[in-house]
Amino acid sequence: MNTPNQVGCISQRRNTPYDGSTFKDVLRLRLIHPACLAALVFILGVYCQPAKATEKVVADYMLNCQGCHLDDGRGYPQRGVPKLNGYLGNFLKVPGGREFLVQVPGSAQSELSDQRLATLLNWMLQQFSRAQLPADFKPYSTTEVARLRLHPLVNVAGLRADLVRKIEKINPSTDICASCHGAKGEGNQALSAPRLAGQSASYLTRQLTNFKNGLRGYQPEDKAGISMRALALTLNEEDIPFYARHYSTLKLAKENKPLAASGKHLYNGTCMQCHGPNAQGYEQLQSPNLNLLPDWYIAQQLSHYQSGWRGNSSSDLPGLWMRSIATHIGSPEELTQVIQYIVTLPEQK
């Protein structure tokens, strides 16, 4: 995003409403920078009729951003001007990216008011990069923008390069998790890969750490676990919480099925204390959300606990506890009933 001096345009001072005076100022200019010619044509049309919200934000984009990022947001990557189109929303998927879009000098130091900058950023995200927005996207508020722009960035290039590296980590074509768990974190039964989308970040962090430390994937017969352990060994201390956070923010709709109520009594007496009345799990206990897991995976993991493939180390206290619970579930019929009850519970919004 360009500052006014970069494109030779006049921008409104912060908190100054559109009253037509800017257009008059433009008319008084003897020389108009070429990047503003299109803006001038647009403004001639806008200010000859009642101003509309969309027209205002488009005018702000033209006067403050278009000179470098161009009308369609394609930018000049070969000249160091990043593209917005089809990419901007990715920044909101990684830690620090949301703040970056406000604190980058072109935003933080622009003459736009906090409210107009928030509106402009939200418009740009929706206009140029709707498909890349995270599922839990929340529009910028005036208060948030006011707070963030008080702290403009110094090492812009270095921070942006770091954010781009993080974005590449979760790119479906390069994400090391997506090859088994799917680009949307939907899972793949053929690979014994469970759904990750929407799972508790604290639980995912603990399980990746357990794989890395050999507390899971230690049994030779557990082929999927051994593969996960090998992958986890390649992750550093920053990678583990990063991937956990990313997949916890992904959203997938759950298929609604009639409730299999026959397993309710057993679930309430055996599972509810740690996993909650709707099997949603508890972040503070690092207990997983069972509500979104498929029946085959829950059955597989209960079997692993019962056979000692999981929860067999004194360093994994939650695993030890879970193993003791799993061994107290009685017959195969009861096991099926409690699993079917879990997977038919309504999705928690």
KAGIMO-V185946 format. One record per pair of residues at least 12 apart in sequence whose ideal C-beta (glycine too) atoms are under 6 Angstrom apart, sorted by the first residue. I is the first residue (numbers start at 0). GAP is how many residues later the second one is. D is the distance in whole Angstrom. If there is no record, write none. Layout:
BEGIN
I;GAP;D
I;GAP;D
END
This chain:
BEGIN
0;63;6
0;64;4
0;105;3
0;106;5
1;62;6
1;63;6
1;65;5
1;66;5
1;104;6
3;107;6
6;26;6
6;28;5
6;60;3
7;25;3
8;27;5
8;54;5
9;15;5
10;52;6
10;100;4
12;98;6
13;99;4
14;98;5
17;33;6
17;38;6
19;27;5
22;20;5
22;24;5
34;32;4
38;23;4
38;24;6
56;62;5
56;63;6
56;66;5
59;56;6
59;60;5
63;46;6
67;13;5
68;15;5
71;13;6
72;12;4
72;55;4
83;44;4
84;43;5
87;37;6
87;40;5
87;41;4
88;36;6
88;40;4
88;43;3
88;44;4
89;42;5
89;77;5
91;42;5
92;41;5
93;69;6
93;72;4
93;73;6
96;66;5
98;49;6
101;43;5
101;46;4
101;47;6
102;45;6
102;49;6
102;50;5
104;47;6
107;41;4
107;44;4
113;28;5
113;31;5
113;32;4
114;27;4
116;28;5
117;22;4
117;24;5
117;27;4
120;19;5
121;17;5
121;18;6
133;115;6
134;115;6
134;116;4
135;113;5
169;76;5
176;66;6
179;13;4
180;12;5
180;15;5
183;13;6
184;12;3
184;62;5
184;65;5
185;66;6
188;107;6
191;32;4
193;99;6
193;103;4
194;97;6
195;51;4
196;53;4
196;55;5
197;53;6
197;94;5
198;49;6
198;90;6
199;81;5
199;83;6
199;89;6
200;43;5
200;44;5
200;47;4
201;81;5
201;84;5
202;83;5
202;85;5
203;40;4
204;35;6
204;36;5
204;39;4
205;80;5
207;24;5
207;32;5
210;17;5
210;18;5
210;21;4
211;20;4
211;21;6
214;98;5
214;101;5
216;12;3
218;90;4
221;87;5
253;93;4
256;87;5
258;85;5
259;80;4
259;81;5
259;84;5
261;75;5
262;74;4
262;75;4
262;77;6
262;78;3
263;77;6
265;68;6
265;72;5
266;71;5
266;74;5
273;13;5
274;12;5
274;15;5
277;67;5
277;70;5
278;12;4
278;63;5
278;66;5
279;68;5
289;52;5
290;54;6
290;57;6
294;44;5
294;48;5
297;41;5
298;40;6
301;24;5
304;17;6
304;18;4
304;21;4
305;20;5
305;21;6
310;12;3
END
